[in-house]
Amino acid sequence: MRLWGGRFEGGPADALTRLSVSVQFDWRLAPYDLMASRAHARVLHRAGLLTDDELSRMLDALEDLDRDCRSGAFRPTVADEDVHTALERGLLERLGSLGGKLRAGRSRNDQIATDLRLYLRDHVRHIVSRLVELETALLNQAEQHADTPAPGMTHLQHAQPVSFGHQLLAHVHAFTRDIDRLRDWDRRAAISPLGAGALAGSSLPLDPQAVARELGFDSAAANSMDAVADRDFAAEFLFCAAMIGVHLSRLGEEIVLWASQEFRWIEMDDAYSTGSSIMPQKKNPDVAELARGKSGRLIGSLTALLTVLKGLPLTYNRDLQEDKEPVFDAVDTLLLVLPAVAGLISTMRVNTARLAASAPDGFALATDLAELLVRKGVPFREAHEAVGHLVVWCQVNDKTLEELTDEELAKVSPHFTSEAREVLNVPGALAARSAHGGTAPDRVREQIIALREIVDAQAEWASGA
């Protein structure tokens, strides 16, 4: 059943066969290969290379083969080199020699490039749907906690109070960018390689543009050599996947911290936590840790494919067999991780009292005090230094900024008056940051409204509407 054995007197060595076989992983492309085969059959018919009766029989056989593949009645065997070999065997079993006519005008080179694009364009929409679920979970939590104060951090040190909803929305913005990248990727991936043949096109009167339209592509490839050699679409997808992985990892890291005894900002639902085999009291953030860990796989897949591609001459080289496993693994990883993280976020309980109590810790209102002096005409350089001295005085005397008396404030700097205490409260600090993009609860609610519109549009795109 080999598709290439005509000029060979003997069969391949067992070692070559084992090295070459790819059907164990590229079999998942069968539905897309059959979809492309139906389109190719119609093009052969329009070119006068299949009669009406032959086309009808060909399409019926392809539909029957598709049903049997989906049900498991037809499966590849150890003798099938790849998905194309297995499906041609299935077609020949149903049609006899007529099945061999379908190979005219195409090569495995343009077939596999087409199949992989079809697979990815389909599965990217599944990934976007799962991202939308995660975005929605974050938005729902943010809506509940627009007014919840929390410690905002830089360098993992208390910096300024923020709305906890604002912090959750920061992750939503990252995931909306991920979806924007995938949608932009889809525009570049919507080019059909089918019709490029092995590398030079075909002398048969075929119509690559018609095939492209039938398969949902925007157009056929403009250069047949580039069509079969290009794997930019696979590498770019893997970059998008790696970036999603990085964003999931950053969110996962924050959840691990928030759930710790040191933070105690959140309580994870039992359904999205695990325990210890030795310590009965433990509740572990495994979902968040696995999201953090899986990012390594996604980054590794991108690195692997870029390394394969970097030295390849035009056009097709067998190295490109290595393009599929990283892509499949990235798709599987994202579709596995995203629902679990969305479930964790949607079910977690936020310890609002703990957040509010710790929001001013670490002299987090110092910047508000410095900005009060700026509003009174003090240069920020001087204001910054005066508040820094005040913080040192508080540390020496074991006091918080909020506990200082008028006399103690004035002792440190004449700039400090009784007005200082007016800004030394967390709700006021949040409300004061009301500029565009700020953490003021009103701005947070505006963000939520705007983001819901974006997420709704993303969900609509994912559904194909």
C-alpha positions in Angstrom: 0.0 0.0 0.0 3.0 2.4 -0.1 2.3 5.5 -2.2 5.8 5.7 -3.5 7.1 2.2 -4.3 7.0 2.1 -8.1 10.7 2.6 -8.8 11.9 0.4 -6.0 12.7 -3.3 -6.5 12.5 -4.1 -2.8 10.8 -2.9 0.3 12.2 -0.6 3.0 14.2 -1.9 5.9 12.4 -2.4 9.1 14.4 0.4 10.7 13.4 2.8 8.0 9.7 1.8 8.3 9.7 2.3 12.0 11.4 5.7 11.6 9.1 6.9 8.8 5.7 5.8 10.1 3.6 8.7 11.4 0.1 7.3 11.2 0.1 6.8 15.0 -0.1 10.5 15.5 -1.3 12.0 12.2 -4.4 9.8 12.1 -6.3 12.6 13.9 -6.1 14.5 10.5 -8.3 11.9 8.8 -11.5 14.0 8.8 -9.7 16.9 7.3 -7.9 14.8 4.7 -11.3 13.3 3.7 -12.8 16.8 3.5 -10.0 17.9 1.2 -10.4 14.7 -0.9 -14.1 15.4 -1.5 -13.2 18.9 -2.8 -10.4 17.5 -4.9 -12.7 14.9 -6.4 -15.1 17.7 -7.5 -12.2 19.6 -9.1 -11.1 16.5 -11.0 -14.7 16.1 -12.2 -14.8 19.7 -13.4 -11.5 19.1 -15.2 -13.1 16.2 -17.1 -10.9 13.6 -15.3 -13.9 12.0 -13.5 -17.2 11.2 -15.1 -20.5 12.0 -13.4 -20.9 8.4 -12.4 -17.3 8.2 -11.1 -17.7 11.4 -9.1 -20.9 10.1 -7.5 -19.3 6.8 -6.6 -16.2 8.5 -5.3 -18.1 10.9 -3.1 -20.3 8.1 -1.7 -17.2 6.0 -0.9 -15.5 9.0 0.8 -18.6 9.6 2.9 -18.8 5.9 3.8 -15.1 5.9 4.7 -15.6 9.1 6.8 -18.4 7.4 8.8 -16.3 4.3 9.4 -13.3 6.4 10.5 -15.5 8.3 13.0 -17.1 5.1 14.3 -13.9 3.2 14.5 -15.0 0.6 12.0 -12.0 1.6 9.8 -8.7 2.1 11.5 -5.1 2.4 10.3 -2.9 -0.6 10.5 0.8 -1.1 11.3 1.4 -1.4 7.6 0.0 2.1 6.9 2.8 4.7 6.7 0.7 7.7 7.3 -2.9 9.0 7.3 -2.9 9.4 3.5 -1.8 5.8 2.9 -4.4 4.5 5.3 -7.2 6.5 3.7 -6.2 5.5 0.2 -6.3 1.9 1.3 -9.8 2.4 2.6 -10.9 4.0 -0.6 -9.4 1.3 -2.8 -11.2 -1.3 -0.6 -14.5 0.4 -1.5 -13.9 1.4 -5.1 -11.2 -0.8 -6.5 -9.0 0.9 -9.2 -11.3 3.9 -9.4 -10.0 4.9 -5.9 -6.6 5.4 -7.5 -7.8 8.2 -9.7 -8.1 10.6 -6.7 -4.4 10.8 -6.4 -4.1 12.7 -9.7 -2.9 16.3 -9.4 -2.0 16.2 -5.8 0.8 15.0 -3.5 1.2 14.2 0.1 3.2 17.4 0.3 0.3 19.7 -0.5 -2.2 17.3 1.2 -0.5 17.4 4.6 0.0 21.2 4.5 -3.7 21.5 3.8 -4.8 19.0 6.4 -2.8 20.7 9.1 -4.2 24.1 8.3 -7.7 22.8 8.3 -7.2 21.0 11.6 -5.7 24.1 13.3 -8.2 26.5 12.0 -10.9 24.3 13.4 -9.3 23.7 16.8 -8.2 27.3 17.3 -11.9 28.1 17.5 -12.3 25.4 20.2 -9.4 27.0 22.1 -10.9 30.4 21.8 -14.2 29.1 23.2 -12.3 27.7 26.3 -10.5 31.1 26.7 -13.8 32.8 26.6 -15.0 30.6 29.5 -11.9 31.6 31.5 -12.4 35.3 30.7 -16.0 35.1 31.7 -15.1 33.4 35.0 -12.6 36.2 35.7 -15.1 38.9 34.7 -17.8 37.4 37.1 -15.3 37.4 40.0 -14.2 40.9 39.1 -17.7 42.2 39.1 -18.3 40.9 42.6 -15.0 42.5 43.8 -14.9 45.8 42.1 -15.1 47.5 45.5 -12.9 45.0 47.3 -9.6 46.6 48.4 -6.5 44.5 48.0 -2.7 45.0 48.3 -1.3 45.9 45.0 2.2 44.6 44.6 5.5 45.3 42.7 8.5 43.0 43.3 6.0 40.9 45.3 6.1 43.7 47.9 3.1 45.8 49.1 3.0 48.9 46.8 -0.4 50.6 46.6 -4.0 49.5 47.4 -5.9 48.3 44.3 -9.4 46.9 43.6 -9.2 43.2 43.6 -11.5 43.3 40.6 -9.0 45.5 38.9 -6.3 42.9 39.4 -8.5 40.1 38.0 -9.3 42.2 35.0 -5.6 42.5 34.3 -5.6 38.8 33.5 -8.7 39.2 31.3 -6.9 41.8 29.2 -3.9 39.4 28.7 -6.3 36.7 27.5 -8.1 39.1 25.1 -4.8 39.8 23.5 -4.2 36.1 23.1 -7.5 35.7 21.3 -6.7 38.7 19.1 -3.5 37.0 18.1 -5.3 33.8 17.3 -7.9 35.7 15.2 -5.1 37.5 13.4 -3.3 34.2 12.9 -6.4 32.7 11.3 -6.3 35.4 8.6 -2.8 34.4 7.6 -3.6 30.7 7.9 -6.6 30.9 5.5 -4.5 30.1 2.5 -4.9 26.7 0.8 -1.8 24.8 -0.3 -3.9 22.2 -2.2 -3.1 22.3 -5.9 0.6 22.9 -5.3 1.3 19.2 -5.8 4.8 18.1 -4.8 6.2 21.6 -5.4 5.5 22.8 -8.9 1.7 22.7 -9.3 0.1 20.3 -11.8 -0.2 20.2 -15.6 -3.8 19.0 -15.2 -6.5 21.6 -15.6 -7.3 21.9 -11.9 -8.7 24.9 -10.1 -6.9 25.6 -6.8 -9.0 28.6 -6.1 -12.2 26.6 -6.3 -10.8 24.0 -3.9 -9.8 26.8 -1.5 -13.3 28.3 -1.5 -14.9 24.9 -0.9 -12.6 24.3 2.1 -13.3 27.6 3.7 -10.0 29.3 2.8 -9.8 32.8 1.6 -7.6 31.9 -1.4 -5.1 29.4 -2.8 -1.4 29.9 -2.3 0.3 32.2 -4.8 3.5 30.2 -5.0 3.5 26.4 -5.1 6.9 26.0 -3.6 6.1 28.2 -0.7 2.8 26.4 -0.3 4.4 23.0 0.5 7.4 24.4 2.4 5.6 26.9 4.6 5.1 26.0 8.2 4.9 29.6 9.5 1.3 29.0 10.3 2.3 26.1 12.6 5.1 28.0 14.3 3.0 31.1 14.7 0.2 29.0 16.3 2.7 27.6 18.7 3.9 31.0 19.6 0.3 32.0 20.3 -0.1 28.8 22.4 3.1 29.5 24.3 2.0 33.0 25.1 -1.4 31.7 26.4 0.7 29.2 28.5 2.7 32.1 29.9 -0.4 34.0 30.8 -1.9 30.9 32.4 1.3 30.4 34.3 1.3 33.9 35.7 -2.3 33.5 36.8 -1.5 30.1 38.2 1.4 31.6 40.2 -0.9 34.3 41.7 -3.5 31.7 42.7 -0.8 29.6 44.4 0.2 32.7 46.4 -3.4 33.8 47.1 -4.3 30.3 48.4 -1.3 30.1 50.7 -1.5 30.5 54.5 0.7 33.5 54.2 -1.7 35.3 51.9 -5.1 33.6 52.6 -6.8 35.8 50.0 -8.9 33.0 48.5 -10.3 29.6 49.4 -10.3 27.1 46.6 -13.3 24.9 46.0 -12.8 21.2 46.9 -13.7 20.2 43.4 -10.6 22.1 42.1 -8.1 21.1 44.9 -6.3 18.0 45.9 -5.0 16.7 49.3 -1.9 15.1 50.6 -1.3 11.4 51.0 0.4 12.0 54.4 -0.8 15.3 55.7 -4.6 15.3 56.3 -4.9 19.1 56.6 -3.5 19.9 53.2 -5.4 21.5 50.4 -3.2 21.9 47.3 -3.6 24.2 44.3 -2.8 21.5 41.8 -4.8 23.1 39.0 -2.8 26.3 39.3 0.5 24.5 39.6 -0.2 22.3 36.6 -1.2 25.4 34.5 2.1 26.9 35.6 4.0 23.7 34.7 2.3 23.0 31.3 3.6 26.4 30.1 7.0 24.6 29.8 5.5 22.1 27.3 4.0 24.9 25.2 7.2 26.9 25.1 9.1 23.7 24.4 6.9 22.8 21.4 7.5 26.2 19.9 11.3 25.9 20.3 11.2 22.4 18.9 9.5 23.4 15.7 11.5 26.5 15.1 14.7 24.4 15.5 13.4 21.9 12.9 12.5 24.8 10.4 15.6 26.9 10.8 17.9 25.1 8.2 15.5 23.6 5.7 16.0 24.2 2.0 13.0 24.5 -0.3 10.7 22.7 -0.7 9.4 19.7 1.2 11.8 17.8 3.4 10.9 14.8 5.6 12.0 16.9 8.6 8.5 18.4 8.3 7.1 15.2 9.7 8.2 16.7 13.0 5.7 19.6 12.7 2.6 17.7 13.8 3.3 16.3 17.2 4.2 19.7 18.8 1.1 21.2 17.3 -1.1 18.4 18.5 0.4 18.5 21.9 -0.1 22.2 22.2 -3.8 21.9 21.2 -4.4 19.0 23.6 -2.6 20.8 26.4 -4.6 24.0 26.1 -7.9 22.2 25.8 -7.0 20.2 28.9 -5.8 23.1 31.1 -8.2 25.9 30.2 -11.5 24.3 31.5 -9.8 23.4 34.7 -8.5 26.9 35.3 -11.9 28.4 34.4 -13.5 26.1 36.9 -11.0 27.0 39.6 -11.6 30.7 39.1 -15.4 30.5 38.9 -15.6 28.5 42.2 -13.0 30.2 44.3 -14.2 32.1 47.4 -12.5 35.5 48.0 -11.6 36.4 51.6 -12.7 40.1 51.3 -12.0 40.8 55.0 -8.4 39.6 54.7 -7.8 41.5 51.6 -9.3 44.8 53.0 -7.3 44.4 56.2 -4.0 43.9 54.4 -4.5 46.5 51.7 -2.8 49.3 53.6 0.0 47.1 55.0 3.6 48.0 54.2 2.9 51.7 54.2 1.0 51.3 51.0 -0.7 54.7 51.3 2.7 56.5 51.1 2.3 57.5 47.5 -1.1 59.0 48.3 0.5 61.2 50.9 3.3 62.3 48.5 0.7 63.2 45.8 -1.2 65.3 48.4 1.9 67.3 48.8 2.3 67.7 45.1 -1.3 69.0 44.9 -0.2 71.6 47.5 2.7 72.7 45.2 5.6 70.7 46.7 7.9 69.3 44.0 7.5 65.6 43.8 11.2 65.0 44.5 10.8 66.8 47.9 7.5 65.1 48.6 9.0 61.7 47.9 11.9 62.3 50.3 9.6 63.8 53.0 7.3 60.7 52.9 10.3 58.4 52.9 11.6 60.0 56.1 8.1 59.6 57.5 8.1 55.9 56.8 11.4 55.5 58.5 10.1 57.3 61.5 7.1 55.0 61.6 9.3 51.9 61.4 11.5 53.2 64.2 8.5 54.0 66.4 6.4 51.0 65.4 3.5 52.9 64.0 1.5 52.9 60.8 0.9 56.0 58.7 -2.8 56.0 59.8 -1.9 56.1 63.5 0.2 59.3 63.3 -1.0 62.4 65.2 -0.8 65.9 63.8 2.2 66.6 66.1 4.1 63.5 64.9 3.4 64.4 61.3 4.7 68.0 61.7 7.8 66.7 63.6 9.0 64.9 60.5 8.2 67.7 58.0 6.4 71.1 58.0 4.7 70.0 54.8 2.6 67.5 56.8 -0.6 69.0 58.2 -3.9 67.6 59.5 -4.9 67.2 55.8 -2.5 64.3 55.5 -4.9 62.0 57.4 -7.6 62.7 54.9 -5.8 60.7 52.2 -4.6 57.9 54.6 -7.6 55.6 54.0 -7.9 52.8 51.5 -11.4 53.6 50.0 -10.2 57.1 49.3 -7.0 55.9 47.7 -8.9 53.7 45.4 -11.5 56.3 44.4 -8.8 58.8 43.8 -7.3 56.7 41.0 -10.1 57.5 38.6 -8.1 58.3 35.5 -8.5 56.1 32.4 -7.2 52.6 33.2 -7.1 53.3 37.0 -8.1 51.1 39.8 -11.1 53.3 41.0 -14.1 51.0 41.4 -16.1 53.1 38.9 -13.4 52.6 36.3 -13.3 48.9 37.1 -17.0 48.6 36.4 -16.5 50.5 33.1 -13.8 48.0 32.2 -16.1 45.1 32.9 -18.8 46.5 30.6 -16.2 47.1 27.8 -14.6 43.7 28.3 -17.9 41.8 28.2 -18.6 43.3 24.8 -15.2 42.2 23.6 -15.6 38.7 25.0 -19.1 38.4 23.5 -17.6 39.2 20.1 -14.8 36.7 20.6 -17.4 34.0 21.5 -19.3 34.8 18.4 -16.2 34.4 16.3 -15.4 31.1 17.9 -18.8 29.8 17.1 -18.4 30.6 13.4 -21.3 33.1 13.5 
